[in-house]
Amino acid sequence: MGFFRDQEEQLAMRLLAWQYRKKGFPLPPAAQIRDQARRVVDQAHEIAKTRSRNVLSIIKELAGDLVGKGKS
């Protein structure tokens, strides 16, 4: 895994954890957050390819949406 990809996943993990705390949900195990972060980053890259948007802003949106939907 590349340096930037790893940094994106770390950011997504922090954003997910923050969203869980902000919405009052219990924090899931670290492995589950890591898996969610990987999916968020994958989705963000796919969206960025098709829509020419910034990956980091997409990660922020997806992390908020994922937690807002009840931890899917």
PQR file of N, CA, C, O and H, with PARSE charges and radii, in Angstrom:
ATOM      1  N   MET A   1       0.850  -1.160   0.000 -0.4000 1.5000
ATOM      2  CA  MET A   1       0.000   0.000   0.000 -0.0000 2.0000
ATOM      3  C   MET A   1       0.902   1.231   0.000  0.5500 1.7000
ATOM      4  O   MET A   1       1.921   1.269   0.690 -0.5500 1.4000
ATOM      5  N   GLY A   2       0.515   2.229  -0.780 -0.4000 1.5000
ATOM      6  CA  GLY A   2       1.318   3.428  -0.896 -0.0000 2.0000
ATOM      7  C   GLY A   2       1.141   4.368   0.287  0.5500 1.7000
ATOM      8  O   GLY A   2       0.199   4.254   1.071 -0.5500 1.4000
ATOM      9  H   GLY A   2      -0.313   2.198  -1.340  0.4000 1.0000
ATOM     10  N   PHE A   3       2.068   5.287   0.383 -0.4000 1.5000
ATOM     11  CA  PHE A   3       2.053   6.247   1.479 -0.0000 2.0000
ATOM     12  C   PHE A   3       0.762   7.060   1.497  0.5500 1.7000
ATOM     13  O   PHE A   3       0.132   7.208   2.545 -0.5500 1.4000
ATOM     14  H   PHE A   3       2.833   5.379  -0.254  0.4000 1.0000
ATOM     15  N   PHE A   4       0.368   7.589   0.331 -0.4000 1.5000
ATOM     16  CA  PHE A   4      -0.824   8.434   0.289 -0.0000 2.0000
ATOM     17  C   PHE A   4      -2.092   7.636   0.590  0.5500 1.7000
ATOM     18  O   PHE A   4      -2.992   8.123   1.274 -0.5500 1.4000
ATOM     19  H   PHE A   4       0.879   7.469  -0.520  0.4000 1.0000
ATOM     20  N   ARG A   5      -2.156   6.423   0.082 -0.4000 1.5000
ATOM     21  CA  ARG A   5      -3.323   5.580   0.353 -0.0000 2.0000
ATOM     22  C   ARG A   5      -3.433   5.311   1.856  0.5500 1.7000
ATOM     23  O   ARG A   5      -4.522   5.368   2.426 -0.5500 1.4000
ATOM     24  H   ARG A   5      -1.425   6.027  -0.473  0.4000 1.0000
ATOM     25  N   ASP A   6      -2.316   5.023   2.479 -0.4000 1.5000
ATOM     26  CA  ASP A   6      -2.301   4.770   3.920 -0.0000 2.0000
ATOM     27  C   ASP A   6      -2.759   6.008   4.690  0.5500 1.7000
ATOM     28  O   ASP A   6      -3.513   5.895   5.656 -0.5500 1.4000
ATOM     29  H   ASP A   6      -1.431   4.977   2.016  0.4000 1.0000
ATOM     30  N   GLN A   7      -2.311   7.174   4.267 -0.4000 1.5000
ATOM     31  CA  GLN A   7      -2.714   8.420   4.914 -0.0000 2.0000
ATOM     32  C   GLN A   7      -4.210   8.678   4.734  0.5500 1.7000
ATOM     33  O   GLN A   7      -4.878   9.144   5.657 -0.5500 1.4000
ATOM     34  H   GLN A   7      -1.698   7.265   3.482  0.4000 1.0000
ATOM     35  N   GLU A   8      -4.731   8.376   3.551 -0.4000 1.5000
ATOM     36  CA  GLU A   8      -6.164   8.539   3.300 -0.0000 2.0000
ATOM     37  C   GLU A   8      -6.981   7.621   4.201  0.5500 1.7000
ATOM     38  O   GLU A   8      -8.011   8.030   4.737 -0.5500 1.4000
ATOM     39  H   GLU A   8      -4.188   7.998   2.801  0.4000 1.0000
ATOM     40  N   GLU A   9      -6.527   6.385   4.368 -0.4000 1.5000
ATOM     41  CA  GLU A   9      -7.238   5.449   5.242 -0.0000 2.0000
ATOM     42  C   GLU A   9      -7.173   5.891   6.696  0.5500 1.7000
ATOM     43  O   GLU A   9      -8.155   5.757   7.426 -0.5500 1.4000
ATOM     44  H   GLU A   9      -5.690   6.053   3.933  0.4000 1.0000
ATOM     45  N   GLN A  10      -6.031   6.414   7.128 -0.4000 1.5000
ATOM     46  CA  GLN A  10      -5.918   6.912   8.499 -0.0000 2.0000
ATOM     47  C   GLN A  10      -6.870   8.082   8.722  0.5500 1.7000
ATOM     48  O   GLN A  10      -7.527   8.167   9.759 -0.5500 1.4000
ATOM     49  H   GLN A  10      -5.233   6.522   6.535  0.4000 1.0000
ATOM     50  N   LEU A  11      -6.940   8.981   7.746 -0.4000 1.5000
ATOM     51  CA  LEU A  11      -7.869  10.108   7.836 -0.0000 2.0000
ATOM     52  C   LEU A  11      -9.308   9.609   7.915  0.5500 1.7000
ATOM     53  O   LEU A  11     -10.092  10.082   8.737 -0.5500 1.4000
ATOM     54  H   LEU A  11      -6.406   8.912   6.903  0.4000 1.0000
ATOM     55  N   ALA A  12      -9.646   8.657   7.061 -0.4000 1.5000
ATOM     56  CA  ALA A  12     -11.007   8.110   7.054 -0.0000 2.0000
ATOM     57  C   ALA A  12     -11.330   7.450   8.392  0.5500 1.7000
ATOM     58  O   ALA A  12     -12.453   7.574   8.880 -0.5500 1.4000
ATOM     59  H   ALA A  12      -9.009   8.272   6.393  0.4000 1.0000
ATOM     60  N   MET A  13     -10.374   6.756   8.989 -0.4000 1.5000
ATOM     61  CA  MET A  13     -10.605   6.131  10.294 -0.0000 2.0000
ATOM     62  C   MET A  13     -10.891   7.187  11.354  0.5500 1.7000
ATOM     63  O   MET A  13     -11.805   7.027  12.163 -0.5500 1.4000
ATOM     64  H   MET A  13      -9.461   6.656   8.593  0.4000 1.0000
ATOM     65  N   ARG A  14     -10.110   8.270  11.353 -0.4000 1.5000
ATOM     66  CA  ARG A  14     -10.332   9.337  12.331 -0.0000 2.0000
ATOM     67  C   ARG A  14     -11.687  10.002  12.109  0.5500 1.7000
ATOM     68  O   ARG A  14     -12.403  10.301  13.065 -0.5500 1.4000
ATOM     69  H   ARG A  14      -9.368   8.401  10.696  0.4000 1.0000
ATOM     70  N   LEU A  15     -12.029  10.228  10.856 -0.4000 1.5000
ATOM     71  CA  LEU A  15     -13.326  10.844  10.553 -0.0000 2.0000
ATOM     72  C   LEU A  15     -14.486   9.946  10.974  0.5500 1.7000
ATOM     73  O   LEU A  15     -15.480  10.424  11.521 -0.5500 1.4000
ATOM     74  H   LEU A  15     -11.447   9.985  10.080  0.4000 1.0000
ATOM     75  N   LEU A  16     -14.358   8.654  10.719 -0.4000 1.5000
ATOM     76  CA  LEU A  16     -15.412   7.719  11.120 -0.0000 2.0000
ATOM     77  C   LEU A  16     -15.568   7.702  12.638  0.5500 1.7000
ATOM     78  O   LEU A  16     -16.686   7.762  13.151 -0.5500 1.4000
ATOM     79  H   LEU A  16     -13.551   8.266  10.274  0.4000 1.0000
ATOM     80  N   ALA A  17     -14.450   7.621  13.352 -0.4000 1.5000
ATOM     81  CA  ALA A  17     -14.505   7.596  14.813 -0.0000 2.0000
ATOM     82  C   ALA A  17     -15.139   8.888  15.336  0.5500 1.7000
ATOM     83  O   ALA A  17     -15.946   8.853  16.264 -0.5500 1.4000
ATOM     84  H   ALA A  17     -13.543   7.572  12.934  0.4000 1.0000
ATOM     85  N   TRP A  18     -14.775  10.021  14.744 -0.4000 1.5000
ATOM     86  CA  TRP A  18     -15.353  11.302  15.150 -0.0000 2.0000
ATOM     87  C   TRP A  18     -16.855  11.327  14.890  0.5500 1.7000
ATOM     88  O   TRP A  18     -17.627  11.806  15.722 -0.5500 1.4000
ATOM     89  H   TRP A  18     -14.119  10.050  13.990  0.4000 1.0000
ATOM     90  N   GLN A  19     -17.270  10.805  13.723 -0.4000 1.5000
ATOM     91  CA  GLN A  19     -18.704  10.784  13.397 -0.0000 2.0000
ATOM     92  C   GLN A  19     -19.473   9.899  14.375  0.5500 1.7000
ATOM     93  O   GLN A  19     -20.573  10.262  14.792 -0.5500 1.4000
ATOM     94  H   GLN A  19     -16.644  10.416  13.048  0.4000 1.0000
ATOM     95  N   TYR A  20     -18.917   8.749  14.747 -0.4000 1.5000
ATOM     96  CA  TYR A  20     -19.582   7.873  15.719 -0.0000 2.0000
ATOM     97  C   TYR A  20     -19.780   8.607  17.043  0.5500 1.7000
ATOM     98  O   TYR A  20     -20.870   8.594  17.614 -0.5500 1.4000
ATOM     99  H   TYR A  20     -18.024   8.455  14.408  0.4000 1.0000
ATOM    100  N   ARG A  21     -18.709   9.250  17.525 -0.4000 1.5000
ATOM    101  CA  ARG A  21     -18.807   9.963  18.807 -0.0000 2.0000
ATOM    102  C   ARG A  21     -19.794  11.129  18.700  0.5500 1.7000
ATOM    103  O   ARG A  21     -20.595  11.358  19.606 -0.5500 1.4000
ATOM    104  H   ARG A  21     -17.823   9.260  17.061  0.4000 1.0000
ATOM    105  N   LYS A  22     -19.727  11.860  17.590 -0.4000 1.5000
ATOM    106  CA  LYS A  22     -20.600  13.015  17.403 -0.0000 2.0000
ATOM    107  C   LYS A  22     -22.073  12.616  17.418  0.5500 1.7000
ATOM    108  O   LYS A  22     -22.905  13.347  17.956 -0.5500 1.4000
ATOM    109  H   LYS A  22     -19.076  11.674  16.854  0.4000 1.0000
ATOM    110  N   LYS A  23     -22.403  11.472  16.838 -0.4000 1.5000
ATOM    111  CA  LYS A  23     -23.789  11.024  16.754 -0.0000 2.0000
ATOM    112  C   LYS A  23     -24.215  10.187  17.961  0.5500 1.7000
ATOM    113  O   LYS A  23     -25.367   9.761  18.047 -0.5500 1.4000
ATOM    114  H   LYS A  23     -21.728  10.878  16.401  0.4000 1.0000
ATOM    115  N   GLY A  24     -23.292   9.953  18.888 -0.4000 1.5000
ATOM    116  CA  GLY A  24     -23.628   9.241  20.112 -0.0000 2.0000
ATOM    117  C   GLY A  24     -23.662   7.730  19.971  0.5500 1.7000
ATOM    118  O   GLY A  24     -24.194   7.040  20.841 -0.5500 1.4000
ATOM    119  H   GLY A  24     -22.357  10.299  18.818  0.4000 1.0000
ATOM    120  N   PHE A  25     -23.103   7.206  18.887 -0.4000 1.5000
ATOM    121  CA  PHE A  25     -23.055   5.753  18.704 -0.0000 2.0000
ATOM    122  C   PHE A  25     -21.826   5.189  19.411  0.5500 1.7000
ATOM    123  O   PHE A  25     -20.807   5.872  19.508 -0.5500 1.4000
ATOM    124  H   PHE A  25     -22.672   7.766  18.180  0.4000 1.0000
ATOM    125  N   PRO A  26     -21.907   3.961  19.903 -0.5600 1.5000
ATOM    126  CA  PRO A  26     -20.709   3.343  20.483  0.2800 2.0000
ATOM    127  C   PRO A  26     -19.684   3.087  19.380  0.5500 1.7000
ATOM    128  O   PRO A  26     -20.046   2.753  18.252 -0.5500 1.4000
ATOM    129  N   LEU A  27     -18.434   3.244  19.704 -0.4000 1.5000
ATOM    130  CA  LEU A  27     -17.358   3.049  18.747 -0.0000 2.0000
ATOM    131  C   LEU A  27     -17.174   1.553  18.479  0.5500 1.7000
ATOM    132  O   LEU A  27     -16.953   0.788  19.417 -0.5500 1.4000
ATOM    133  H   LEU A  27     -18.140   3.516  20.620  0.4000 1.0000
ATOM    134  N   PRO A  28     -17.260   1.121  17.214 -0.5600 1.5000
ATOM    135  CA  PRO A  28     -17.058  -0.298  16.910  0.2800 2.0000
ATOM    136  C   PRO A  28     -15.585  -0.683  17.065  0.5500 1.7000
ATOM    137  O   PRO A  28     -14.732   0.189  17.228 -0.5500 1.4000
ATOM    138  N   PRO A  29     -15.286  -1.973  17.016 -0.5600 1.5000
ATOM    139  CA  PRO A  29     -13.888  -2.407  17.129  0.2800 2.0000
ATOM    140  C   PRO A  29     -13.019  -1.774  16.044  0.5500 1.7000
ATOM    141  O   PRO A  29     -13.502  -1.434  14.964 -0.5500 1.4000
ATOM    142  N   ALA A  30     -11.737  -1.624  16.348 -0.4000 1.5000
ATOM    143  CA  ALA A  30     -10.799  -0.979  15.425 -0.0000 2.0000
ATOM    144  C   ALA A  30     -10.766  -1.673  14.066  0.5500 1.7000
ATOM    145  O   ALA A  30     -10.672  -1.006  13.036 -0.5500 1.4000
ATOM    146  H   ALA A  30     -11.345  -1.901  17.226  0.4000 1.0000
ATOM    147  N   ALA A  31     -10.843  -2.996  14.053 -0.4000 1.5000
ATOM    148  CA  ALA A  31     -10.814  -3.725  12.782 -0.0000 2.0000
ATOM    149  C   ALA A  31     -12.012  -3.362  11.908  0.5500 1.7000
ATOM    150  O   ALA A  31     -11.884  -3.269  10.687 -0.5500 1.4000
ATOM    151  H   ALA A  31     -10.920  -3.537  14.890  0.4000 1.0000
ATOM    152  N   GLN A  32     -13.158  -3.159  12.518 -0.4000 1.5000
ATOM    153  CA  GLN A  32     -14.354  -2.793  11.761 -0.0000 2.0000
ATOM    154  C   GLN A  32     -14.223  -1.377  11.202  0.5500 1.7000
ATOM    155  O   GLN A  32     -14.601  -1.126  10.058 -0.5500 1.4000
ATOM    156  H   GLN A  32     -13.262  -3.234  13.510  0.4000 1.0000
ATOM    157  N   ILE A  33     -13.697  -0.463  11.992 -0.4000 1.5000
ATOM    158  CA  ILE A  33     -13.489   0.899  11.505 -0.0000 2.0000
ATOM    159  C   ILE A  33     -12.468   0.892  10.369  0.5500 1.7000
ATOM    160  O   ILE A  33     -12.632   1.614   9.385 -0.5500 1.4000
ATOM    161  H   ILE A  33     -13.391  -0.667  12.922  0.4000 1.0000
ATOM    162  N   ARG A  34     -11.419   0.085  10.497 -0.4000 1.5000
ATOM    163  CA  ARG A  34     -10.405  -0.010   9.443 -0.0000 2.0000
ATOM    164  C   ARG A  34     -11.023  -0.514   8.137  0.5500 1.7000
ATOM    165  O   ARG A  34     -10.724   0.011   7.064 -0.5500 1.4000
ATOM    166  H   ARG A  34     -11.286  -0.502  11.296  0.4000 1.0000
ATOM    167  N   ASP A  35     -11.875  -1.521   8.228 -0.4000 1.5000
ATOM    168  CA  ASP A  35     -12.552  -2.037   7.032 -0.0000 2.0000
ATOM    169  C   ASP A  35     -13.468  -0.985   6.412  0.5500 1.7000
ATOM    170  O   ASP A  35     -13.510  -0.830   5.192 -0.5500 1.4000
ATOM    171  H   ASP A  35     -12.118  -1.947   9.099  0.4000 1.0000
ATOM    172  N   GLN A  36     -14.194  -0.269   7.256 -0.4000 1.5000
ATOM    173  CA  GLN A  36     -15.069   0.792   6.756 -0.0000 2.0000
ATOM    174  C   GLN A  36     -14.239   1.886   6.081  0.5500 1.7000
ATOM    175  O   GLN A  36     -14.627   2.412   5.038 -0.5500 1.4000
ATOM    176  H   GLN A  36     -14.160  -0.395   8.247  0.4000 1.0000
ATOM    177  N   ALA A  37     -13.102   2.223   6.679 -0.4000 1.5000
ATOM    178  CA  ALA A  37     -12.234   3.257   6.110 -0.0000 2.0000
ATOM    179  C   ALA A  37     -11.715   2.831   4.740  0.5500 1.7000
ATOM    180  O   ALA A  37     -11.660   3.642   3.816 -0.5500 1.4000
ATOM    181  H   ALA A  37     -12.787   1.796   7.526  0.4000 1.0000
ATOM    182  N   ARG A  38     -11.338   1.571   4.607 -0.4000 1.5000
ATOM    183  CA  ARG A  38     -10.867   1.075   3.301 -0.0000 2.0000
ATOM    184  C   ARG A  38     -11.966   1.191   2.253  0.5500 1.7000
ATOM    185  O   ARG A  38     -11.706   1.599   1.121 -0.5500 1.4000
ATOM    186  H   ARG A  38     -11.383   0.912   5.358  0.4000 1.0000
ATOM    187  N   ARG A  39     -13.184   0.837   2.622 -0.4000 1.5000
ATOM    188  CA  ARG A  39     -14.300   0.942   1.676 -0.0000 2.0000
ATOM    189  C   ARG A  39     -14.569   2.395   1.306  0.5500 1.7000
ATOM    190  O   ARG A  39     -14.835   2.710   0.146 -0.5500 1.4000
ATOM    191  H   ARG A  39     -13.395   0.505   3.541  0.4000 1.0000
ATOM    192  N   VAL A  40     -14.498   3.274   2.297 -0.4000 1.5000
ATOM    193  CA  VAL A  40     -14.721   4.697   2.040 -0.0000 2.0000
ATOM    194  C   VAL A  40     -13.675   5.226   1.060  0.5500 1.7000
ATOM    195  O   VAL A  40     -14.013   5.944   0.118 -0.5500 1.4000
ATOM    196  H   VAL A  40     -14.282   3.018   3.239  0.4000 1.0000
ATOM    197  N   VAL A  41     -12.416   4.877   1.276 -0.4000 1.5000
ATOM    198  CA  VAL A  41     -11.347   5.355   0.397 -0.0000 2.0000
ATOM    199  C   VAL A  41     -11.509   4.767  -1.004  0.5500 1.7000
ATOM    200  O   VAL A  41     -11.315   5.469  -1.996 -0.5500 1.4000
ATOM    201  H   VAL A  41     -12.142   4.294   2.041  0.4000 1.0000
ATOM    202  N   ASP A  42     -11.859   3.493  -1.092 -0.4000 1.5000
ATOM    203  CA  ASP A  42     -12.106   2.882  -2.406 -0.0000 2.0000
ATOM    204  C   ASP A  42     -13.218   3.616  -3.148  0.5500 1.7000
ATOM    205  O   ASP A  42     -13.082   3.942  -4.327 -0.5500 1.4000
ATOM    206  H   ASP A  42     -12.017   2.922  -0.286  0.4000 1.0000
ATOM    207  N   GLN A  43     -14.315   3.872  -2.447 -0.4000 1.5000
ATOM    208  CA  GLN A  43     -15.442   4.580  -3.062 -0.0000 2.0000
ATOM    209  C   GLN A  43     -15.044   5.993  -3.461  0.5500 1.7000
ATOM    210  O   GLN A  43     -15.437   6.475  -4.524 -0.5500 1.4000
ATOM    211  H   GLN A  43     -14.425   3.607  -1.489  0.4000 1.0000
ATOM    212  N   ALA A  44     -14.275   6.651  -2.622 -0.4000 1.5000
ATOM    213  CA  ALA A  44     -13.854   8.024  -2.915 -0.0000 2.0000
ATOM    214  C   ALA A  44     -13.003   8.069  -4.183  0.5500 1.7000
ATOM    215  O   ALA A  44     -13.142   8.985  -4.993 -0.5500 1.4000
ATOM    216  H   ALA A  44     -13.956   6.259  -1.759  0.4000 1.0000
ATOM    217  N   HIS A  45     -12.133   7.091  -4.353 -0.4000 1.5000
ATOM    218  CA  HIS A  45     -11.302   7.062  -5.559 -0.0000 2.0000
ATOM    219  C   HIS A  45     -12.146   6.795  -6.803  0.5500 1.7000
ATOM    220  O   HIS A  45     -11.901   7.382  -7.857 -0.5500 1.4000
ATOM    221  H   HIS A  45     -12.020   6.347  -3.695  0.4000 1.0000
ATOM    222  N   GLU A  46     -13.118   5.929  -6.687 -0.4000 1.5000
ATOM    223  CA  GLU A  46     -14.005   5.665  -7.824 -0.0000 2.0000
ATOM    224  C   GLU A  46     -14.803   6.912  -8.201  0.5500 1.7000
ATOM    225  O   GLU A  46     -14.935   7.235  -9.382 -0.5500 1.4000
ATOM    226  H   GLU A  46     -13.317   5.453  -5.831  0.4000 1.0000
ATOM    227  N   ILE A  47     -15.327   7.603  -7.207 -0.4000 1.5000
ATOM    228  CA  ILE A  47     -16.088   8.820  -7.462 -0.0000 2.0000
ATOM    229  C   ILE A  47     -15.179   9.885  -8.077  0.5500 1.7000
ATOM    230  O   ILE A  47     -15.575  10.577  -9.014 -0.5500 1.4000
ATOM    231  H   ILE A  47     -15.220   7.340  -6.249  0.4000 1.0000
ATOM    232  N   ALA A  48     -13.971  10.012  -7.551 -0.4000 1.5000
ATOM    233  CA  ALA A  48     -13.038  11.015  -8.060 -0.0000 2.0000
ATOM    234  C   ALA A  48     -12.683  10.754  -9.528  0.5500 1.7000
ATOM    235  O   ALA A  48     -12.509  11.694 -10.302 -0.5500 1.4000
ATOM    236  H   ALA A  48     -13.650   9.449  -6.790  0.4000 1.0000
ATOM    237  N   LYS A  49     -12.577   9.485  -9.905 -0.4000 1.5000
ATOM    238  CA  LYS A  49     -12.269   9.149 -11.303 -0.0000 2.0000
ATOM    239  C   LYS A  49     -13.378   9.597 -12.241  0.5500 1.7000
ATOM    240  O   LYS A  49     -13.116  10.130 -13.319 -0.5500 1.4000
ATOM    241  H   LYS A  49     -12.718   8.721  -9.276  0.4000 1.0000
ATOM    242  N   THR A  50     -14.608   9.378 -11.825 -0.4000 1.5000
ATOM    243  CA  THR A  50     -15.725   9.676 -12.723 -0.0000 2.0000
ATOM    244  C   THR A  50     -16.175  11.128 -12.669  0.5500 1.7000
ATOM    245  O   THR A  50     -16.690  11.651 -13.657 -0.5500 1.4000
ATOM    246  H   THR A  50     -14.821   8.945 -10.950  0.4000 1.0000
ATOM    247  N   ARG A  51     -15.990  11.781 -11.539 -0.4000 1.5000
ATOM    248  CA  ARG A  51     -16.518  13.140 -11.380 -0.0000 2.0000
ATOM    249  C   ARG A  51     -15.452  14.212 -11.258  0.5500 1.7000
ATOM    250  O   ARG A  51     -15.775  15.393 -11.125 -0.5500 1.4000
ATOM    251  H   ARG A  51     -15.572  11.356 -10.736  0.4000 1.0000
ATOM    252  N   SER A  52     -14.190  13.821 -11.301 -0.4000 1.5000
ATOM    253  CA  SER A  52     -13.080  14.776 -11.200 -0.0000 2.0000
ATOM    254  C   SER A  52     -13.188  15.651  -9.954  0.5500 1.7000
ATOM    255  O   SER A  52     -13.056  16.872 -10.029 -0.5500 1.4000
ATOM    256  H   SER A  52     -13.928  12.862 -11.409  0.4000 1.0000
ATOM    257  N   ARG A  53     -13.426  15.018  -8.819 -0.4000 1.5000
ATOM    258  CA  ARG A  53     -13.516  15.748  -7.547 -0.0000 2.0000
ATOM    259  C   ARG A  53     -12.324  15.397  -6.669  0.5500 1.7000
ATOM    260  O   ARG A  53     -11.577  14.462  -6.958 -0.5500 1.4000
ATOM    261  H   ARG A  53     -13.533  14.025  -8.758  0.4000 1.0000
ATOM    262  N   ASN A  54     -12.160  16.149  -5.611 -0.4000 1.5000
ATOM    263  CA  ASN A  54     -11.084  15.960  -4.660 -0.0000 2.0000
ATOM    264  C   ASN A  54     -11.379  14.743  -3.776  0.5500 1.7000
ATOM    265  O   ASN A  54     -12.459  14.645  -3.193 -0.5500 1.4000
ATOM    266  H   ASN A  54     -12.766  16.908  -5.376  0.4000 1.0000
ATOM    267  N   VAL A  55     -10.434  13.832  -3.681 -0.4000 1.5000
ATOM    268  CA  VAL A  55     -10.623  12.593  -2.920 -0.0000 2.0000
ATOM    269  C   VAL A  55     -10.887  12.874  -1.443  0.5500 1.7000
ATOM    270  O   VAL A  55     -11.742  12.228  -0.838 -0.5500 1.4000
ATOM    271  H   VAL A  55      -9.557  13.912  -4.155  0.4000 1.0000
ATOM    272  N   LEU A  56     -10.168  13.824  -0.857 -0.4000 1.5000
ATOM    273  CA  LEU A  56     -10.341  14.088   0.576 -0.0000 2.0000
ATOM    274  C   LEU A  56     -11.729  14.624   0.899  0.5500 1.7000
ATOM    275  O   LEU A  56     -12.313  14.246   1.914 -0.5500 1.4000
ATOM    276  H   LEU A  56      -9.473  14.349  -1.349  0.4000 1.0000
ATOM    277  N   SER A  57     -12.259  15.488   0.064 -0.4000 1.5000
ATOM    278  CA  SER A  57     -13.611  15.990   0.333 -0.0000 2.0000
ATOM    279  C   SER A  57     -14.637  14.872   0.180  0.5500 1.7000
ATOM    280  O   SER A  57     -15.630  14.839   0.907 -0.5500 1.4000
ATOM    281  H   SER A  57     -11.784  15.796  -0.761  0.4000 1.0000
ATOM    282  N   ILE A  58     -14.408  13.970  -0.747 -0.4000 1.5000
ATOM    283  CA  ILE A  58     -15.308  12.832  -0.933 -0.0000 2.0000
ATOM    284  C   ILE A  58     -15.241  11.906   0.284  0.5500 1.7000
ATOM    285  O   ILE A  58     -16.272  11.416   0.744 -0.5500 1.4000
ATOM    286  H   ILE A  58     -13.601  13.997  -1.337  0.4000 1.0000
ATOM    287  N   ILE A  59     -14.040  11.663   0.807 -0.4000 1.5000
ATOM    288  CA  ILE A  59     -13.880  10.818   1.994 -0.0000 2.0000
ATOM    289  C   ILE A  59     -14.673  11.403   3.164  0.5500 1.7000
ATOM    290  O   ILE A  59     -15.348  10.669   3.886 -0.5500 1.4000
ATOM    291  H   ILE A  59     -13.202  12.061   0.434  0.4000 1.0000
ATOM    292  N   LYS A  60     -14.591  12.715   3.349 -0.4000 1.5000
ATOM    293  CA  LYS A  60     -15.337  13.363   4.435 -0.0000 2.0000
ATOM    294  C   LYS A  60     -16.836  13.136   4.277  0.5500 1.7000
ATOM    295  O   LYS A  60     -17.522  12.809   5.246 -0.5500 1.4000
ATOM    296  H   LYS A  60     -14.043  13.311   2.763  0.4000 1.0000
ATOM    297  N   GLU A  61     -17.344  13.310   3.064 -0.4000 1.5000
ATOM    298  CA  GLU A  61     -18.775  13.111   2.818 -0.0000 2.0000
ATOM    299  C   GLU A  61     -19.187  11.663   3.062  0.5500 1.7000
ATOM    300  O   GLU A  61     -20.197  11.400   3.715 -0.5500 1.4000
ATOM    301  H   GLU A  61     -16.787  13.575   2.278  0.4000 1.0000
ATOM    302  N   LEU A  62     -18.401  10.726   2.536 -0.4000 1.5000
ATOM    303  CA  LEU A  62     -18.750   9.308   2.673 -0.0000 2.0000
ATOM    304  C   LEU A  62     -18.705   8.858   4.127  0.5500 1.7000
ATOM    305  O   LEU A  62     -19.554   8.078   4.559 -0.5500 1.4000
ATOM    306  H   LEU A  62     -17.580  10.939   2.006  0.4000 1.0000
ATOM    307  N   ALA A  63     -17.732   9.337   4.880 -0.4000 1.5000
ATOM    308  CA  ALA A  63     -17.630   8.953   6.301 -0.0000 2.0000
ATOM    309  C   ALA A  63     -18.860   9.433   7.058  0.5500 1.7000
ATOM    310  O   ALA A  63     -19.414   8.702   7.878 -0.5500 1.4000
ATOM    311  H   ALA A  63     -17.043   9.971   4.529  0.4000 1.0000
ATOM    312  N   GLY A  64     -19.282  10.650   6.785 -0.4000 1.5000
ATOM    313  CA  GLY A  64     -20.481  11.168   7.437 -0.0000 2.0000
ATOM    314  C   GLY A  64     -21.723  10.415   7.032  0.5500 1.7000
ATOM    315  O   GLY A  64     -22.587  10.140   7.864 -0.5500 1.4000
ATOM    316  H   GLY A  64     -18.831  11.244   6.118  0.4000 1.0000
ATOM    317  N   ASP A  65     -21.821  10.076   5.744 -0.4000 1.5000
ATOM    318  CA  ASP A  65     -22.978   9.324   5.274 -0.0000 2.0000
ATOM    319  C   ASP A  65     -23.018   7.925   5.857  0.5500 1.7000
ATOM    320  O   ASP A  65     -24.091   7.438   6.216 -0.5500 1.4000
ATOM    321  H   ASP A  65     -21.118  10.299   5.068  0.4000 1.0000
ATOM    322  N   LEU A  66     -21.868   7.266   5.960 -0.4000 1.5000
ATOM    323  CA  LEU A  66     -21.822   5.896   6.465 -0.0000 2.0000
ATOM    324  C   LEU A  66     -22.300   5.831   7.908  0.5500 1.7000
ATOM    325  O   LEU A  66     -23.105   4.966   8.251 -0.5500 1.4000
ATOM    326  H   LEU A  66     -20.997   7.661   5.669  0.4000 1.0000
ATOM    327  N   VAL A  67     -21.830   6.710   8.736 -0.4000 1.5000
ATOM    328  CA  VAL A  67     -22.226   6.725  10.147 -0.0000 2.0000
ATOM    329  C   VAL A  67     -23.676   7.186  10.270  0.5500 1.7000
ATOM    330  O   VAL A  67     -24.420   6.678  11.109 -0.5500 1.4000
ATOM    331  H   VAL A  67     -21.176   7.413   8.457  0.4000 1.0000
ATOM    332  N   GLY A  68     -24.072   8.128   9.455 -0.4000 1.5000
ATOM    333  CA  GLY A  68     -25.436   8.648   9.514 -0.0000 2.0000
ATOM    334  C   GLY A  68     -26.479   7.610   9.158  0.5500 1.7000
ATOM    335  O   GLY A  68     -27.629   7.721   9.583 -0.5500 1.4000
ATOM    336  H   GLY A  68     -23.468   8.541   8.773  0.4000 1.0000
ATOM    337  N   LYS A  69     -26.099   6.596   8.382 -0.4000 1.5000
ATOM    338  CA  LYS A  69     -27.041   5.546   7.980 -0.0000 2.0000
ATOM    339  C   LYS A  69     -27.153   4.457   9.034  0.5500 1.7000
ATOM    340  O   LYS A  69     -27.865   3.474   8.826 -0.5500 1.4000
ATOM    341  H   LYS A  69     -25.165   6.505   8.038  0.4000 1.0000
ATOM    342  N   GLY A  70     -26.484   4.604  10.132 -0.4000 1.5000
ATOM    343  CA  GLY A  70     -26.636   3.602  11.199 -0.0000 2.0000
ATOM    344  C   GLY A  70     -25.605   2.515  11.111  0.5500 1.7000
ATOM    345  O   GLY A  70     -25.906   1.349  11.366 -0.5500 1.4000
ATOM    346  H   GLY A  70     -25.906   5.402  10.301  0.4000 1.0000
ATOM    347  N   LYS A  71     -24.376   2.879  10.751 -0.4000 1.5000
ATOM    348  CA  LYS A  71     -23.231   1.953  10.816 -0.0000 2.0000
ATOM    349  C   LYS A  71     -23.372   0.780   9.873  0.5500 1.7000
ATOM    350  O   LYS A  71     -23.195  -0.355  10.316 -0.5500 1.4000
ATOM    351  H   LYS A  71     -24.131   3.827  10.545  0.4000 1.0000
ATOM    352  N   SER A  72     -23.675   0.972   8.618 -0.4000 1.5000
ATOM    353  CA  SER A  72     -23.833  -0.145   7.682 -0.0000 2.0000
ATOM    354  C   SER A  72     -22.599  -0.909   7.437  0.5500 1.7000
ATOM    355  O   SER A  72     -22.611  -1.871   6.668 -0.5500 1.4000
ATOM    356  H   SER A  72     -23.819   1.894   8.258  0.4000 1.0000
TER
END
